[in-house]
Amino acid sequence: MRILAALALVTAALAAPTAAWAYGSEVSAYGCYAEGGHVTRPAGTDIVIRQGWSTMTRSQNQQFIQAQRTFVSVNGGPQIDLSRDWTTPRQYDNAWITWVFYPTRMVLAPGESMTFDYVTSLRRSVFDGFSYAGRGTVIESHCTVTGA
């Protein structure tokens, strides 16, 4: 349950649901899952899939990066390995956070949709400062993004 709390912190850290960043409109994989698997983003902006992982220490964050395997698939296409694309851990308030981003290069028209499947799994158990996340899938999201 504390893993969900840590993911909620990460989701809240960039919680602007329709924020159009300089490089696109971000969609949190876990945030989309928490919203029931469907989100809207401004039409005409590039869709960027993102996910974060929060820990109490930088070392715990680095252990997560070393233990994880992360994949995304867009519109039923092949799985893309994002395991080496996590950012260097950075401090945010009282936590350390690492992010992974995947620019889909998709720009949605109003009413147009795209889907993605996102999975992060662990090869070994990791500690985030509150609790342990065990081996296996820790984040799994099927998301539909619609241009608004």
N, C-alpha and C positions, 0 to 999 in steps of 0.2 A: 504494500500500500504506500510506503514511503517513496518507492520508485515513482509512483504516480504523482506524488506531491512534488518530487524533484522535476518531473516532466512538466507539471503545471507551472512551476517557477520559470522554466525555460520558455514555455509558451507565453506566459505573462510578460516576459522580458521583451518580447517583440509582438505584443498583442494587438497592434493596430490591424483590425480584420480586413480593411480594404486599403491598406497603405500601399502606395505605389512608390517603391524605392527607385533610386537612380538607375538601377539595373533591372527593374521589373516589379511585379506584384508577387510578394512572397506568400507561399502557402505552407504552413506548418503541417507536417504529416500527422503528428499526434494531435494537433489542434483540429484538423479536419476530422479525425476519428472521433474526438470529443464532441464535435458538432454534428455527429450522426453520419459522417461520410460525404457531406456535400457543403461546399462553400461557393460564394460568388466573389469575383474580383472585377475591377474596372475593365471594361472592354478596351481594347487597343493597347494594353500593356503586356509585356512579356511575362509569362508565368514562370516563377522560380520556386522549386520545391526546396524546403529547408527543414532541418531538424536539429535540435540541440540536445546536449547532455550536461547536466549540472551535478557538481560534487562539492564537497566542503574544502578539498585541497587540490592543488595543481597536480600533485602526484597521483591522486585517485583518478583525476581526469585523464592523465596520460595512461594509466593502467586500463581505463575503459577503451581508449583509442587503440591500444595494442591488442585488446581482447575481442573487439567487435568485427563483424562483417556486415556491410550495409549494401543493399541493392534497391534499385528503383526500376520500374518498367512503366512506360508511358503508352497509353492507348493500346495495350495488349502487345506491345513490341517486346524485343528481347530485354533480358535483365541487364542493367548497367551496374557495374561494380563501383561503388563510391567509397569503399573501405579506406582508400588512401587519401581521400579528399577532405577529411575532417580538419578544421582549423587548429592552429596552436591555441591551447587553453588560455582564456583571458579572465581576469577577475571582474565580477559584476556584483556589486554590493558585497555580501558576505559569502559568495559562492564563486566557484570556478566553472566556466562554461566553454564548451567546444561546439562548433557548428559544422554541419555539412550542407552544402547548397548544390542544387542541380538546375541550371537554366534549361528549360525545356525548348527554348527557341520557338515557342508557340504564342501567338497573339490571337486572342479570342474576340470575335465579333459579339455584339449583344445577343444573348440567347444561345450562343454556341458553347459547347462543352468539350472537355477533355477529361480523361481519367488517368490515374496513376495508382500503382501498387508499390508500397514502400515496406521494407523489412530491415530491421537491425537485429542481429542475433549475437550472442556471446559464445566464444569458444571455451571460456572459463568464467567462474564466478568473479564478480567485482564488487567492491564496497564503495558507496557514494558518500559516506560520512554519517548516514542514518541507518541504512540497511544494505543487505547484499542482494544483488541481482544475480540469479543463477544462470547456468548454462542454458542455451537455447534462445528462442525468440523473445525479445523484450519489448519491441515496438513493431506493430504490424498495422498497416493502414491501407484501406482501399478508399480512394477519394475521387469524387467528381467535382470538377471546377467549372463554373459557368460564368461567362462574361456578362456583366451587367451594365 
